[in-house]
């Protein structure tokens, strides 16, 4: 099955943090690539376990995905990500 996701990578001091916001998975690494690869590995392991337990499709539905033939398609599409400076005090 095919699943399209977003991977965000953040730099936090000496570490890189990779996050998949649609599915709420997160990982880290010493480099950007290591963080991304660790995230993908964690997701693969979790998806295998969920598939074995029979809960994968339910989980993806809760995350806003719909199954279409051999692919899971998001029901919602991120349009833009913007950064703002907000005065708080």
C-alpha positions in Angstrom: 0.0 0.0 0.0 1.0 3.6 -0.7 0.8 6.4 1.9 1.9 10.0 1.2 3.1 11.9 4.3 4.7 15.1 5.3 8.0 15.1 7.1 9.1 18.2 9.0 12.6 18.5 10.3 13.6 20.9 13.1 17.0 21.7 14.5 17.1 21.7 18.3 20.5 22.5 19.7 22.7 19.6 18.6 19.9 17.4 17.5 17.6 17.2 14.5 13.9 16.3 15.1 11.8 14.8 12.4 8.0 14.8 12.7 5.1 13.5 10.6 2.3 15.8 11.7 -0.5 13.9 10.0 0.2 10.7 11.9 1.8 12.2 15.1 5.1 10.3 14.8 8.4 11.9 15.9 12.0 10.9 16.0 15.5 12.5 16.3 19.0 12.1 15.0 22.4 13.8 15.0 21.9 14.8 11.3 18.8 15.7 9.3 19.0 12.5 7.3 19.4 10.4 10.4 16.4 12.0 12.0 14.3 11.4 8.9 15.5 7.8 8.5 14.8 7.1 12.2 11.3 8.5 11.7 10.6 6.3 8.7 12.0 3.2 10.6 9.8 3.9 13.6 6.7 4.3 11.4 7.5 1.2 9.4 7.8 -0.9 12.7 4.6 0.7 14.1 2.6 0.1 10.9 3.8 -3.6 10.8 2.6 -4.1 14.4 -0.7 -2.3 13.7 -1.3 -4.5 10.6 -0.6 -7.6 12.6 -3.1 -6.5 15.3 -5.6 -5.5 12.6 -5.8 -1.9 13.7 -3.8 -0.1 10.9 -6.8 0.9 8.8 -8.6 2.2 11.9 -5.6 4.2 13.0 -5.2 5.8 9.5 -8.9 6.6 9.4 -8.6 8.4 12.8 -5.7 10.4 11.3 -7.9 11.5 8.5 -6.9 9.0 5.7 -9.3 7.1 3.5 -8.4 3.9 1.7 -8.7 3.9 -2.1 -7.7 0.7 -3.8 -4.0 0.2 -2.9 -3.5 3.7 -1.5 -4.4 5.7 1.6 -5.4 9.3 0.7 -5.6 12.2 3.2 -9.1 13.7 3.5 -7.5 17.0 4.4 -4.7 18.8 2.5 -2.2 21.2 4.1 -2.4 24.4 2.1 0.4 26.4 3.6 2.8 26.6 6.6 3.7 30.1 7.6 5.8 31.7 10.4 4.6 34.8 12.2 6.1 37.0 14.9 3.4 37.5 17.5 3.7 40.0 20.3 2.7 38.3 23.6 3.6 40.7 26.3 
